[in-house]
Amino acid sequence: MTLNHADRSNLQAHGVSSSLTAKMTRLQPLTLLEIVELSHRGLLPEYIIQYLHATHQVYRITDADGYRLNRQGVNTTVIAYLFATPDLLARASDRTAFFDWSPYYMPFFGGLMNTYGSESYGGDAANISNTSSQTDPTLVEQQKKEQDILGPEPHH
């Protein structure tokens, strides 16, 4: 799948760099810096979100990332979308995985619910983590570039 002619014309009209346009033409995931560029070029937040959703890229950003993106002028709805991608774009097998292990547990967001015995489990009792202990050198390099451009993380 690639971008249509109208989308390519829209990117060109907003002065998006040729390298970013080429990347988006191939529907490749964007870095945070590229999202900042699209925001600086005046593309609508809805357009940016629609593109990000079409790539199926999951972003695992921190509060500090969100703060730095906001400081750089990225719309709050785009930032909210980035925060939501782990839940929005989870594979179907991930979304249903915790239902398979216990037929008695039913998640109830914001409350307690359990039909097995008298125990109660919070709504976040079935958190699933899929983190890797390996560090991707490309990711580390990209994060350093982002930190150089976006600035240091805020101190609390």
Secondary structure as a PSIPRED ss2 file (coil, helix, strand):
# PSIPRED VFORMAT (PSIPRED V4.0)

   1 M C   1.000  0.000  0.000
   2 T C   1.000  0.000  0.000
   3 L C   1.000  0.000  0.000
   4 N C   1.000  0.000  0.000
   5 H H   0.000  1.000  0.000
   6 A H   0.000  1.000  0.000
   7 D H   0.000  1.000  0.000
   8 R H   0.000  1.000  0.000
   9 S H   0.000  1.000  0.000
  10 N H   0.000  1.000  0.000
  11 L H   0.000  1.000  0.000
  12 Q H   0.000  1.000  0.000
  13 A H   0.000  1.000  0.000
  14 H C   1.000  0.000  0.000
  15 G C   1.000  0.000  0.000
  16 V C   1.000  0.000  0.000
  17 S C   1.000  0.000  0.000
  18 S H   0.000  1.000  0.000
  19 S H   0.000  1.000  0.000
  20 L H   0.000  1.000  0.000
  21 T H   0.000  1.000  0.000
  22 A H   0.000  1.000  0.000
  23 K H   0.000  1.000  0.000
  24 M H   0.000  1.000  0.000
  25 T H   0.000  1.000  0.000
  26 R C   1.000  0.000  0.000
  27 L C   1.000  0.000  0.000
  28 Q C   1.000  0.000  0.000
  29 P C   1.000  0.000  0.000
  30 L C   1.000  0.000  0.000
  31 T C   1.000  0.000  0.000
  32 L H   0.000  1.000  0.000
  33 L H   0.000  1.000  0.000
  34 E H   0.000  1.000  0.000
  35 I H   0.000  1.000  0.000
  36 V H   0.000  1.000  0.000
  37 E H   0.000  1.000  0.000
  38 L H   0.000  1.000  0.000
  39 S H   0.000  1.000  0.000
  40 H H   0.000  1.000  0.000
  41 R C   1.000  0.000  0.000
  42 G C   1.000  0.000  0.000
  43 L C   1.000  0.000  0.000
  44 L C   1.000  0.000  0.000
  45 P H   0.000  1.000  0.000
  46 E H   0.000  1.000  0.000
  47 Y H   0.000  1.000  0.000
  48 I H   0.000  1.000  0.000
  49 I H   0.000  1.000  0.000
  50 Q H   0.000  1.000  0.000
  51 Y H   0.000  1.000  0.000
  52 L H   0.000  1.000  0.000
  53 H H   0.000  1.000  0.000
  54 A H   0.000  1.000  0.000
  55 T H   0.000  1.000  0.000
  56 H C   1.000  0.000  0.000
  57 Q C   1.000  0.000  0.000
  58 V C   1.000  0.000  0.000
  59 Y C   1.000  0.000  0.000
  60 R C   1.000  0.000  0.000
  61 I C   1.000  0.000  0.000
  62 T C   1.000  0.000  0.000
  63 D H   0.000  1.000  0.000
  64 A H   0.000  1.000  0.000
  65 D H   0.000  1.000  0.000
  66 G H   0.000  1.000  0.000
  67 Y H   0.000  1.000  0.000
  68 R H   0.000  1.000  0.000
  69 L H   0.000  1.000  0.000
  70 N H   0.000  1.000  0.000
  71 R H   0.000  1.000  0.000
  72 Q C   1.000  0.000  0.000
  73 G C   1.000  0.000  0.000
  74 V C   1.000  0.000  0.000
  75 N C   1.000  0.000  0.000
  76 T H   0.000  1.000  0.000
  77 T H   0.000  1.000  0.000
  78 V H   0.000  1.000  0.000
  79 I H   0.000  1.000  0.000
  80 A H   0.000  1.000  0.000
  81 Y H   0.000  1.000  0.000
  82 L H   0.000  1.000  0.000
  83 F H   0.000  1.000  0.000
  84 A H   0.000  1.000  0.000
  85 T H   0.000  1.000  0.000
  86 P H   0.000  1.000  0.000
  87 D H   0.000  1.000  0.000
  88 L H   0.000  1.000  0.000
  89 L C   1.000  0.000  0.000
  90 A C   1.000  0.000  0.000
  91 R C   1.000  0.000  0.000
  92 A H   0.000  1.000  0.000
  93 S H   0.000  1.000  0.000
  94 D H   0.000  1.000  0.000
  95 R H   0.000  1.000  0.000
  96 T H   0.000  1.000  0.000
  97 A H   0.000  1.000  0.000
  98 F H   0.000  1.000  0.000
  99 F H   0.000  1.000  0.000
 100 D H   0.000  1.000  0.000
 101 W H   0.000  1.000  0.000
 102 S C   1.000  0.000  0.000
 103 P C   1.000  0.000  0.000
 104 Y C   1.000  0.000  0.000
 105 Y C   1.000  0.000  0.000
 106 M C   1.000  0.000  0.000
 107 P C   1.000  0.000  0.000
 108 F C   1.000  0.000  0.000
 109 F C   1.000  0.000  0.000
 110 G C   1.000  0.000  0.000
 111 G C   1.000  0.000  0.000
 112 L C   1.000  0.000  0.000
 113 M C   1.000  0.000  0.000
 114 N C   1.000  0.000  0.000
 115 T C   1.000  0.000  0.000
 116 Y C   1.000  0.000  0.000
 117 G C   1.000  0.000  0.000
 118 S C   1.000  0.000  0.000
 119 E C   1.000  0.000  0.000
 120 S C   1.000  0.000  0.000
 121 Y C   1.000  0.000  0.000
 122 G C   1.000  0.000  0.000
 123 G C   1.000  0.000  0.000
 124 D C   1.000  0.000  0.000
 125 A C   1.000  0.000  0.000
 126 A C   1.000  0.000  0.000
 127 N C   1.000  0.000  0.000
 128 I C   1.000  0.000  0.000
 129 S C   1.000  0.000  0.000
 130 N C   1.000  0.000  0.000
 131 T C   1.000  0.000  0.000
 132 S C   1.000  0.000  0.000
 133 S C   1.000  0.000  0.000
 134 Q C   1.000  0.000  0.000
 135 T C   1.000  0.000  0.000
 136 D C   1.000  0.000  0.000
 137 P H   0.000  1.000  0.000
 138 T H   0.000  1.000  0.000
 139 L H   0.000  1.000  0.000
 140 V H   0.000  1.000  0.000
 141 E H   0.000  1.000  0.000
 142 Q H   0.000  1.000  0.000
 143 Q H   0.000  1.000  0.000
 144 K H   0.000  1.000  0.000
 145 K H   0.000  1.000  0.000
 146 E H   0.000  1.000  0.000
 147 Q H   0.000  1.000  0.000
 148 D H   0.000  1.000  0.000
 149 I H   0.000  1.000  0.000
 150 L H   0.000  1.000  0.000
 151 G C   1.000  0.000  0.000
 152 P C   1.000  0.000  0.000
 153 E C   1.000  0.000  0.000
 154 P C   1.000  0.000  0.000
 155 H C   1.000  0.000  0.000
 156 H C   1.000  0.000  0.000
